[in-house]
């Protein structure tokens, strides 16, 4: 392993994530917050929920009650007046349902003078949920969508129709109280109604689209679920004000700044990467081969959210798979690497944020008895990268604005 490159990669990851932590973003958004004199209640859902709630309560001084629901391992301490809950992601579990019930109980019976401060971030689709089908069926449908490679918009078009809180229904539940929603975006282009399936946003998707997605992926659905897909969601909400803050574009810009400080000339290729993870890795590897050995220090940056099509039973995540897929193209090259991380610090169902490979990785894997293509076919990037010290471990970061992949030459 090239220790200088690895050190640069780790520094770029640290700087990029630091720049998109939600604290300052929440404080900025709260400058427009004007409660009407009644109670102020806080509900926060998503992978960045604890961090957002903590920043909000610090900025406001106090709230009259609150519920946070975030991913396991993401609560970093108590928040005055707020019940902090952890639950399942990317598949909702009993704790997701129980925490959401607490939030619904908190906002029941409000008046027009009351305000609900609703803090939303990616991951909310699984964490903030009251299913209209059985919990077991919802988990099964979520697993089907994850396994077939459906993108986040397709997944959320289905999930919001199976839920009592998604697709604008949570905002309806809060009425006549005002909802002031601060949204940390984790979806390309920031479509409000798709981020965490839009609990406080009018739904732009249609029943026809939902049914077409079910057909496209041949989803196994009960009669009840099919009936729900054919029922329309709220198309207008008059009690919601929304501020979007944070995005993958900011993450890419921060990565470019970090690269520049280390002496690389950065090029942001895209902030809308949305293909298969292994295709993205292969593409970045090809870019490295084109520019290697030219005597220039270059950084190619791609932000977005790739997908993984499950073909095996291994362990990994899209960022680890992207990195591993770049290893064959980099084989034997000096002073080149590719790394990819999820800004939330957790890539797939693993403790890694992502993966790192350089020109030595392919040979190191072979020496350790690993075949890159077999590992990819088995979706086992985690154990392959672990064998060659290629995992990037950050711990939960408290933010969630998609992923960033970087190729350094």
Buried (B, 14 or more C-beta within 10 A) or exposed (E): BBEEBBEBBBBBBEBBBEBBBBBEBBBBBBEEBEBEEBBBBBBBBBBBBBBBBBBBBEBBEEBBBBBBBBBBEBBEEEBEBBBBBBBBBBBBBEBBBEBBEBBBEBBEEBEEEBBBBBBBBBBBBBBBBBBBBEBEBBBBBBEBBBEBBBBBBBBBBBBBBBBBBBBBBBBBBBBEBBBBBBBBBBBBEBBBBBBBBBBBBBBBBEBEBBBBBBEEBEBEBEEEBEEBBEEEBBEEBEBBBBBBBBBBBBBBBBBBBBBEEBEBEBBBBBBBBBBBBBBBBBBBBEBBBEBBEEEEBBBBBBBBBBBBEBEEEBBBBBBBBBBBBBBBBBBEBEBBBBBBBBBBBBBBEBBBBBBBBBBBBBEBBEEEEBEBEEBBEBBBBBBBBBBBEBBBEBEBBBBBBBBBBBBBB
